[in-house]
Amino acid sequence: MGGNRAAVATAVNTLVVCLVAMACGAKKDIIDRDRALVETLVPEGHKTESLTGDLADGVRALRDGELDDANAALERWLDKHPNSAMAAYHLGLWALAVDKRAVAQNWFERAVEFDPKLHAAHCHLGALYLSHGEDVAALRALEKAFALAPDDVRVLANLGAARARRGLWSEALEAYQAANKIAPSHGSLLYDTALIWMQRQQWQQALDLLEQALTVRPYFGQAWAAKVVCLHGLGDLQGAEAAAQAAIDTLGQPEAEVHLAYARVLVHQRKVDEGIDQLKKATELRPDHPGVQLALGELYDAAGNKKDALATYLLFLKNPQRLGEDSRRIRDRVKQLQSGKAD
């Protein structure tokens, strides 16, 4: 395999970039991912309309999970008070609870139109925009929420995500660190902060945070995968392999990202066939994962298996979620393979 070492090195780099980029770009929700969905965000220090009548009944029903009653009461209140920001806001929460995200976005937009100081509505809007890939709009909405409520942990967490999506790594780290001061034992926040350090290749800082995250959430698959990457980044291949095995033992059926990270370690040890086996397991779990498709295609290529490499590359190029920066390079490689002129 001596002539293919450059291709193996490319596959190694691809694996790390895929893992970090995918995690940093993960869709964020406004609700704390370590706790049950419940919370309504009412800005402290900002006087909102009094919760009386149908508005109070609707808010209470929403908190109790009586969604039909909540919707009916809030709609009645809005019929009588058409500019009620709180009714629009809670109807947005209702729409999220019934998984009608487009409807929720409309209600939150109306809420901030009625009351521009309602930071919770700005925050929900930012989270929804993030989930749609509207990164500029998300950042704008979350910066507004932050200006209104700089100490709200949910605002800070989503602001960190939005800044990371825009490549504002220092600013993202600042937001995440502020959030961690408010909620120091929150597994997801610790993980998200670690990802920023990983992006900077500050492996030890990231690893320290991931160890804390796994203490809080021992079955947090993506944190296990990131831990493997960090140990590898530190040059501790034995530790990275042990962490991958521990993740598999702990999780039973780990997420695709664990297999992806483990494959990277194996490739670095020139165990390409074993790396391919790990990526096949990742493919079984996430057949449409563009990072896994790309890494598997490049490992097939490195191993001289041009037929499977071509088939996997073509799947990657058809994937609407593929990593854009890799597409041109892979198209060129596909042309080489199809022409029979590939090395």
C-alpha positions as a LaTeX table, in Angstrom:
\begin{tabular}{lrrr}
\hline
Residue & $x$ (\AA) & $y$ (\AA) & $z$ (\AA) \\
\hline
Met1 & 0.00 & 0.00 & 0.00 \\
Gly2 & 3.08 & 2.24 & $-0.07$ \\
Gly3 & 1.94 & 4.13 & $-3.17$ \\
Asn4 & $-1.39$ & 4.95 & $-1.56$ \\
Arg5 & $-0.07$ & 6.59 & 1.62 \\
Ala6 & $-1.00$ & 10.06 & 0.43 \\
Ala7 & $-4.57$ & 8.89 & $-0.15$ \\
Val8 & $-4.66$ & 7.36 & 3.33 \\
Ala9 & $-3.46$ & 10.64 & 4.81 \\
Thr10 & $-6.22$ & 12.46 & 2.94 \\
Ala11 & $-8.75$ & 10.01 & 4.34 \\
Val12 & $-7.42$ & 10.62 & 7.85 \\
Asn13 & $-7.84$ & 14.37 & 7.49 \\
Thr14 & $-11.27$ & 13.95 & 5.96 \\
Leu15 & $-12.45$ & 11.92 & 8.93 \\
Val16 & $-11.46$ & 14.58 & 11.45 \\
Val17 & $-12.93$ & 17.44 & 9.41 \\
Cys18 & $-16.17$ & 15.54 & 8.85 \\
Leu19 & $-16.64$ & 14.82 & 12.53 \\
Val20 & $-15.95$ & 18.33 & 13.75 \\
Ala21 & $-17.78$ & 20.11 & 10.94 \\
Met22 & $-20.82$ & 17.89 & 11.30 \\
Ala23 & $-21.03$ & 18.39 & 15.02 \\
Cys24 & $-20.48$ & 22.16 & 14.89 \\
Gly25 & $-23.15$ & 22.46 & 12.27 \\
Ala26 & $-25.68$ & 20.27 & 14.08 \\
Lys27 & $-29.17$ & 21.63 & 14.36 \\
Lys28 & $-29.74$ & 23.30 & 17.70 \\
Asp29 & $-32.95$ & 23.49 & 19.68 \\
Ile30 & $-33.84$ & 26.25 & 22.07 \\
Ile31 & $-34.86$ & 23.75 & 24.72 \\
Asp32 & $-32.10$ & 22.44 & 26.95 \\
Arg33 & $-31.17$ & 19.11 & 25.37 \\
Asp34 & $-30.37$ & 17.57 & 28.76 \\
Arg35 & $-33.81$ & 18.24 & 30.22 \\
Ala36 & $-37.38$ & 17.53 & 29.26 \\
Leu37 & $-39.26$ & 19.89 & 26.96 \\
Val38 & $-41.32$ & 22.20 & 29.12 \\
Glu39 & $-39.89$ & 25.61 & 29.70 \\
Thr40 & $-41.46$ & 28.85 & 28.61 \\
Leu41 & $-39.05$ & 31.73 & 28.45 \\
Val42 & $-40.43$ & 34.97 & 29.81 \\
Pro43 & $-37.80$ & 37.73 & 29.99 \\
Glu44 & $-37.12$ & 38.94 & 33.49 \\
Gly45 & $-37.12$ & 42.70 & 33.93 \\
His46 & $-39.38$ & 43.23 & 30.93 \\
Lys47 & $-43.03$ & 43.89 & 31.72 \\
Thr48 & $-45.26$ & 41.75 & 29.60 \\
Glu49 & $-49.03$ & 41.79 & 29.51 \\
Ser50 & $-50.76$ & 40.27 & 32.52 \\
Leu51 & $-51.59$ & 36.59 & 32.31 \\
Thr52 & $-55.36$ & 36.70 & 32.79 \\
Gly53 & $-58.42$ & 35.09 & 31.28 \\
Asp54 & $-57.91$ & 32.86 & 28.25 \\
Leu55 & $-54.23$ & 33.85 & 28.04 \\
Ala56 & $-53.58$ & 32.53 & 31.55 \\
Asp57 & $-55.62$ & 29.40 & 30.82 \\
Gly58 & $-53.73$ & 28.81 & 27.58 \\
Val59 & $-50.32$ & 29.20 & 29.20 \\
Arg60 & $-51.32$ & 26.88 & 32.04 \\
Ala61 & $-52.68$ & 24.26 & 29.65 \\
Leu62 & $-49.52$ & 24.44 & 27.56 \\
Arg63 & $-47.35$ & 23.87 & 30.62 \\
Asp64 & $-49.54$ & 20.91 & 31.60 \\
Gly65 & $-49.28$ & 19.37 & 28.14 \\
Glu66 & $-52.95$ & 19.89 & 27.34 \\
Leu67 & $-52.19$ & 21.06 & 23.85 \\
Asp68 & $-55.66$ & 21.19 & 22.32 \\
Asp69 & $-57.00$ & 23.22 & 25.25 \\
Ala70 & $-53.95$ & 25.50 & 25.09 \\
Asn71 & $-54.41$ & 26.22 & 21.40 \\
Ala72 & $-58.10$ & 26.94 & 21.77 \\
Ala73 & $-57.63$ & 29.31 & 24.73 \\
Leu74 & $-54.76$ & 31.19 & 23.11 \\
Glu75 & $-56.64$ & 31.57 & 19.84 \\
Arg76 & $-59.63$ & 32.96 & 21.72 \\
Trp77 & $-57.41$ & 35.50 & 23.48 \\
Leu78 & $-55.78$ & 36.54 & 20.22 \\
Asp79 & $-59.18$ & 37.04 & 18.61 \\
Lys80 & $-59.98$ & 39.59 & 21.31 \\
His81 & $-56.44$ & 41.03 & 21.55 \\
Pro82 & $-54.95$ & 40.79 & 18.02 \\
Asn83 & $-51.64$ & 42.43 & 19.01 \\
Ser84 & $-50.94$ & 40.14 & 21.97 \\
Ala85 & $-47.24$ & 39.26 & 21.86 \\
Met86 & $-47.60$ & 36.74 & 24.68 \\
Ala87 & $-50.42$ & 34.91 & 22.92 \\
Ala88 & $-48.42$ & 34.77 & 19.69 \\
Tyr89 & $-45.33$ & 33.62 & 21.60 \\
His90 & $-47.16$ & 30.82 & 23.40 \\
Leu91 & $-48.86$ & 29.75 & 20.18 \\
Gly92 & $-45.32$ & 29.42 & 18.83 \\
Leu93 & $-44.48$ & 27.16 & 21.76 \\
Trp94 & $-47.64$ & 25.19 & 21.07 \\
Ala95 & $-46.64$ & 24.76 & 17.42 \\
Leu96 & $-43.21$ & 23.48 & 18.47 \\
Ala97 & $-44.86$ & 21.00 & 20.82 \\
Val98 & $-46.95$ & 19.58 & 17.95 \\
Asp99 & $-43.95$ & 19.64 & 15.59 \\
Lys100 & $-45.20$ & 22.36 & 13.28 \\
Arg101 & $-41.98$ & 24.30 & 12.91 \\
Ala102 & $-43.07$ & 26.53 & 10.05 \\
Val103 & $-46.17$ & 27.52 & 12.01 \\
Ala104 & $-44.03$ & 28.15 & 15.08 \\
Gln105 & $-41.73$ & 30.42 & 13.11 \\
Asn106 & $-44.69$ & 32.47 & 11.91 \\
Trp107 & $-45.98$ & 32.90 & 15.46 \\
Phe108 & $-42.59$ & 33.91 & 16.84 \\
Glu109 & $-42.16$ & 36.43 & 14.03 \\
Arg110 & $-45.53$ & 37.92 & 14.94 \\
Ala111 & $-44.55$ & 37.97 & 18.61 \\
Val112 & $-41.41$ & 40.05 & 18.00 \\
Glu113 & $-43.39$ & 42.32 & 15.70 \\
Phe114 & $-45.87$ & 42.96 & 18.51 \\
Asp115 & $-43.15$ & 43.26 & 21.18 \\
Pro116 & $-39.54$ & 43.70 & 19.93 \\
Lys117 & $-38.24$ & 43.28 & 23.49 \\
Leu118 & $-39.51$ & 39.73 & 23.91 \\
His119 & $-36.09$ & 38.06 & 23.89 \\
Ala120 & $-37.45$ & 34.53 & 24.16 \\
Ala121 & $-39.23$ & 34.88 & 20.83 \\
His122 & $-36.04$ & 36.17 & 19.19 \\
Cys123 & $-34.19$ & 33.19 & 20.65 \\
His124 & $-36.69$ & 30.66 & 19.32 \\
Leu125 & $-36.57$ & 32.34 & 15.93 \\
Gly126 & $-32.80$ & 32.07 & 15.88 \\
Ala127 & $-32.96$ & 28.37 & 16.72 \\
Leu128 & $-35.53$ & 27.76 & 13.97 \\
Tyr129 & $-33.52$ & 29.70 & 11.42 \\
Leu130 & $-30.48$ & 27.63 & 12.36 \\
Ser131 & $-32.41$ & 24.42 & 11.79 \\
His132 & $-33.32$ & 25.64 & 8.29 \\
Gly133 & $-29.76$ & 26.61 & 7.44 \\
Glu134 & $-30.59$ & 30.32 & 7.46 \\
Asp135 & $-27.40$ & 31.18 & 9.31 \\
Val136 & $-27.38$ & 34.95 & 8.74 \\
Ala137 & $-30.97$ & 35.36 & 9.92 \\
Ala138 & $-30.27$ & 33.09 & 12.89 \\
Leu139 & $-27.28$ & 35.11 & 13.99 \\
Arg140 & $-29.22$ & 38.36 & 13.63 \\
Ala141 & $-32.10$ & 37.07 & 15.74 \\
Leu142 & $-29.84$ & 35.63 & 18.42 \\
Glu143 & $-27.71$ & 38.77 & 18.67 \\
Lys144 & $-30.97$ & 40.67 & 19.33 \\
Ala145 & $-31.90$ & 38.17 & 22.01 \\
Phe146 & $-28.43$ & 38.47 & 23.54 \\
Ala147 & $-28.67$ & 42.27 & 23.64 \\
Leu148 & $-31.93$ & 41.94 & 25.56 \\
Ala149 & $-30.93$ & 39.06 & 27.84 \\
Pro150 & $-27.13$ & 38.60 & 28.03 \\
Asp151 & $-27.39$ & 36.19 & 30.97 \\
Asp152 & $-29.93$ & 33.73 & 29.54 \\
Val153 & $-28.13$ & 30.40 & 29.14 \\
Arg154 & $-30.38$ & 29.29 & 26.26 \\
Val155 & $-29.68$ & 32.48 & 24.36 \\
Leu156 & $-25.94$ & 32.07 & 24.91 \\
Ala157 & $-25.96$ & 28.41 & 23.84 \\
Asn158 & $-27.79$ & 29.10 & 20.59 \\
Leu159 & $-25.74$ & 32.23 & 19.95 \\
Gly160 & $-22.61$ & 30.10 & 20.25 \\
Ala161 & $-24.02$ & 27.70 & 17.67 \\
Ala162 & $-24.96$ & 30.50 & 15.28 \\
Arg163 & $-21.54$ & 32.13 & 15.56 \\
Ala164 & $-19.84$ & 28.77 & 14.97 \\
Arg165 & $-21.93$ & 28.21 & 11.86 \\
Arg166 & $-20.63$ & 31.54 & 10.53 \\
Gly167 & $-17.04$ & 30.59 & 11.33 \\
Leu168 & $-16.81$ & 33.12 & 14.15 \\
Trp169 & $-14.90$ & 30.75 & 16.37 \\
Ser170 & $-13.59$ & 33.18 & 18.99 \\
Glu171 & $-17.00$ & 34.78 & 19.39 \\
Ala172 & $-18.65$ & 31.34 & 19.58 \\
Leu173 & $-16.23$ & 30.28 & 22.30 \\
Glu174 & $-16.99$ & 33.46 & 24.24 \\
Ala175 & $-20.73$ & 32.71 & 24.15 \\
Tyr176 & $-20.28$ & 29.07 & 25.14 \\
Gln177 & $-17.93$ & 29.89 & 28.00 \\
Ala178 & $-20.42$ & 32.43 & 29.34 \\
Ala179 & $-23.15$ & 29.78 & 29.14 \\
Asn180 & $-20.96$ & 27.26 & 30.97 \\
Lys181 & $-20.47$ & 29.68 & 33.85 \\
Ile182 & $-24.25$ & 29.78 & 34.29 \\
Ala183 & $-24.80$ & 26.03 & 33.77 \\
Pro184 & $-21.45$ & 24.38 & 34.60 \\
Ser185 & $-22.72$ & 20.79 & 34.62 \\
His186 & $-24.66$ & 20.79 & 31.37 \\
Gly187 & $-23.43$ & 17.97 & 29.16 \\
Ser188 & $-24.44$ & 19.43 & 25.82 \\
Leu189 & $-22.94$ & 22.83 & 26.58 \\
Leu190 & $-19.67$ & 21.22 & 27.63 \\
Tyr191 & $-19.65$ & 19.22 & 24.40 \\
Asp192 & $-20.44$ & 22.23 & 22.21 \\
Thr193 & $-17.65$ & 24.22 & 23.86 \\
Ala194 & $-15.25$ & 21.32 & 23.32 \\
Leu195 & $-16.01$ & 21.36 & 19.61 \\
Ile196 & $-14.76$ & 24.92 & 19.32 \\
Trp197 & $-11.47$ & 23.93 & 20.95 \\
Met198 & $-11.30$ & 20.97 & 18.55 \\
Gln199 & $-11.75$ & 23.31 & 15.62 \\
Arg200 & $-8.65$ & 25.14 & 16.91 \\
Gln201 & $-6.88$ & 21.78 & 17.42 \\
Gln202 & $-6.58$ & 22.53 & 21.12 \\
Trp203 & $-7.06$ & 18.89 & 21.96 \\
Gln204 & $-6.34$ & 18.92 & 25.69 \\
Gln205 & $-8.77$ & 21.77 & 26.43 \\
Ala206 & $-11.43$ & 19.94 & 24.44 \\
Leu207 & $-10.68$ & 16.61 & 26.12 \\
Asp208 & $-11.04$ & 18.09 & 29.61 \\
Leu209 & $-14.51$ & 19.38 & 28.73 \\
Leu210 & $-15.53$ & 16.09 & 27.11 \\
Glu211 & $-14.53$ & 14.16 & 30.22 \\
Gln212 & $-16.83$ & 16.44 & 32.21 \\
Ala213 & $-19.62$ & 15.97 & 29.67 \\
Leu214 & $-19.35$ & 12.19 & 29.87 \\
Thr215 & $-19.45$ & 12.33 & 33.65 \\
Val216 & $-22.81$ & 14.10 & 33.34 \\
Arg217 & $-24.04$ & 12.06 & 30.37 \\
Pro218 & $-22.20$ & 8.71 & 30.18 \\
Tyr219 & $-24.26$ & 7.58 & 27.17 \\
Phe220 & $-23.54$ & 10.69 & 25.10 \\
Gly221 & $-22.37$ & 9.04 & 21.87 \\
Gln222 & $-21.09$ & 12.10 & 20.07 \\
Ala223 & $-19.04$ & 13.11 & 23.10 \\
Trp224 & $-17.43$ & 9.67 & 23.07 \\
Ala225 & $-16.60$ & 10.11 & 19.39 \\
Ala226 & $-15.09$ & 13.53 & 20.04 \\
Lys227 & $-13.04$ & 12.09 & 22.91 \\
Val228 & $-11.53$ & 9.54 & 20.52 \\
Val229 & $-10.65$ & 12.34 & 18.10 \\
Cys230 & $-9.02$ & 14.41 & 20.85 \\
Leu231 & $-6.88$ & 11.53 & 22.11 \\
His232 & $-5.82$ & 10.88 & 18.54 \\
Gly233 & $-5.03$ & 14.55 & 18.11 \\
Leu234 & $-2.81$ & 14.36 & 21.19 \\
Gly235 & $-0.94$ & 11.44 & 19.62 \\
Asp236 & $-2.27$ & 8.91 & 22.13 \\
Leu237 & $-3.32$ & 6.21 & 19.67 \\
Gln238 & $-3.53$ & 3.56 & 22.38 \\
Gly239 & $-5.79$ & 5.80 & 24.46 \\
Ala240 & $-7.89$ & 6.66 & 21.42 \\
Glu241 & $-8.41$ & 3.01 & 20.57 \\
Ala242 & $-9.24$ & 2.21 & 24.19 \\
Ala243 & $-11.76$ & 5.06 & 24.26 \\
Ala244 & $-13.39$ & 3.79 & 21.07 \\
Gln245 & $-13.71$ & 0.30 & 22.55 \\
Ala246 & $-15.05$ & 1.78 & 25.80 \\
Ala247 & $-17.64$ & 3.71 & 23.81 \\
Ile248 & $-18.76$ & 0.57 & 22.01 \\
Asp249 & $-18.93$ & $-1.35$ & 25.30 \\
Thr250 & $-20.80$ & 1.44 & 27.09 \\
Leu251 & $-23.25$ & 2.34 & 24.34 \\
Gly252 & $-23.89$ & $-1.14$ & 22.97 \\
Gln253 & $-24.90$ & 0.23 & 19.60 \\
Pro254 & $-22.91$ & 3.46 & 19.28 \\
Glu255 & $-23.74$ & 6.25 & 16.91 \\
Ala256 & $-22.13$ & 6.43 & 13.49 \\
Glu257 & $-19.76$ & 9.13 & 14.71 \\
Val258 & $-18.06$ & 6.70 & 17.11 \\
His259 & $-17.31$ & 4.30 & 14.25 \\
Leu260 & $-16.16$ & 7.25 & 12.16 \\
Ala261 & $-13.70$ & 8.38 & 14.84 \\
Tyr262 & $-12.51$ & 4.81 & 15.45 \\
Ala263 & $-11.91$ & 4.34 & 11.73 \\
Arg264 & $-9.66$ & 7.39 & 11.77 \\
Val265 & $-7.48$ & 5.84 & 14.48 \\
Leu266 & $-7.24$ & 2.57 & 12.59 \\
Val267 & $-6.30$ & 4.33 & 9.37 \\
His268 & $-3.53$ & 6.19 & 11.16 \\
Gln269 & $-2.20$ & 2.78 & 12.24 \\
Arg270 & $-2.38$ & 1.69 & 8.55 \\
Lys271 & $-5.16$ & $-0.77$ & 9.38 \\
Val272 & $-7.17$ & 0.27 & 6.34 \\
Asp273 & $-9.29$ & $-2.88$ & 6.11 \\
Glu274 & $-10.34$ & $-2.57$ & 9.75 \\
Gly275 & $-11.07$ & 1.12 & 9.18 \\
Ile276 & $-13.29$ & 0.19 & 6.27 \\
Asp277 & $-15.13$ & $-2.29$ & 8.50 \\
Gln278 & $-15.83$ & 0.49 & 11.02 \\
Leu279 & $-17.10$ & 2.80 & 8.28 \\
Lys280 & $-19.36$ & 0.05 & 6.97 \\
Lys281 & $-20.88$ & $-0.16$ & 10.44 \\
Ala282 & $-21.34$ & 3.61 & 10.41 \\
Thr283 & $-23.03$ & 3.32 & 7.01 \\
Glu284 & $-25.47$ & 0.75 & 8.38 \\
Leu285 & $-26.47$ & 3.24 & 11.07 \\
Arg286 & $-26.45$ & 6.36 & 8.88 \\
Pro287 & $-26.59$ & 5.37 & 5.19 \\
Asp288 & $-27.04$ & 8.98 & 4.07 \\
His289 & $-24.27$ & 10.48 & 6.23 \\
Pro290 & $-22.11$ & 12.44 & 3.75 \\
Gly291 & $-19.03$ & 12.40 & 5.97 \\
Val292 & $-19.12$ & 8.62 & 6.25 \\
Gln293 & $-19.69$ & 8.26 & 2.48 \\
Leu294 & $-16.72$ & 10.48 & 1.72 \\
Ala295 & $-14.39$ & 8.77 & 4.19 \\
Leu296 & $-15.42$ & 5.30 & 3.04 \\
Gly297 & $-14.93$ & 6.21 & $-0.61$ \\
Glu298 & $-11.44$ & 7.53 & 0.08 \\
Leu299 & $-10.48$ & 4.47 & 2.08 \\
Tyr300 & $-11.68$ & 2.18 & $-0.70$ \\
Asp301 & $-9.61$ & 4.31 & $-3.06$ \\
Ala302 & $-6.55$ & 4.12 & $-0.82$ \\
Ala303 & $-6.90$ & 0.33 & $-0.63$ \\
Gly304 & $-7.00$ & 0.09 & $-4.43$ \\
Asn305 & $-10.66$ & $-0.95$ & $-4.55$ \\
Lys306 & $-11.59$ & 1.39 & $-7.40$ \\
Lys307 & $-14.98$ & $-0.18$ & $-8.11$ \\
Asp308 & $-16.34$ & 0.37 & $-4.61$ \\
Ala309 & $-14.58$ & 3.73 & $-4.38$ \\
Leu310 & $-16.37$ & 4.94 & $-7.52$ \\
Ala311 & $-19.76$ & 3.67 & $-6.34$ \\
Thr312 & $-19.34$ & 5.34 & $-2.95$ \\
Tyr313 & $-18.10$ & 8.61 & $-4.45$ \\
Leu314 & $-21.18$ & 8.72 & $-6.69$ \\
Leu315 & $-23.43$ & 8.26 & $-3.65$ \\
Phe316 & $-21.60$ & 11.14 & $-1.96$ \\
Leu317 & $-22.02$ & 13.43 & $-4.97$ \\
Lys318 & $-25.76$ & 12.70 & $-5.08$ \\
Asn319 & $-26.13$ & 13.52 & $-1.39$ \\
Pro320 & $-27.69$ & 16.99 & $-0.96$ \\
Gln321 & $-25.98$ & 17.29 & 2.44 \\
Arg322 & $-22.48$ & 16.63 & 1.10 \\
Leu323 & $-19.54$ & 18.73 & 2.18 \\
Gly324 & $-19.36$ & 21.39 & $-0.52$ \\
Glu325 & $-15.63$ & 22.04 & $-0.26$ \\
Asp326 & $-14.90$ & 18.39 & $-1.16$ \\
Ser327 & $-17.30$ & 18.08 & $-4.10$ \\
Arg328 & $-14.99$ & 19.42 & $-6.83$ \\
Arg329 & $-12.10$ & 17.21 & $-5.77$ \\
Ile330 & $-14.31$ & 14.13 & $-5.69$ \\
Arg331 & $-15.85$ & 14.96 & $-9.09$ \\
Asp332 & $-12.34$ & 15.13 & $-10.56$ \\
Arg333 & $-11.47$ & 11.79 & $-8.97$ \\
Val334 & $-14.68$ & 10.22 & $-10.30$ \\
Lys335 & $-13.76$ & 11.34 & $-13.83$ \\
Gln336 & $-10.36$ & 9.70 & $-13.44$ \\
Leu337 & $-11.88$ & 6.46 & $-12.22$ \\
Gln338 & $-14.50$ & 6.40 & $-14.95$ \\
Ser339 & $-11.89$ & 7.06 & $-17.64$ \\
Gly340 & $-9.72$ & 4.21 & $-16.42$ \\
Lys341 & $-6.78$ & 6.60 & $-16.05$ \\
Ala342 & $-6.76$ & 6.61 & $-12.25$ \\
Asp343 & $-3.50$ & 5.82 & $-10.47$ \\
\hline
\end{tabular}
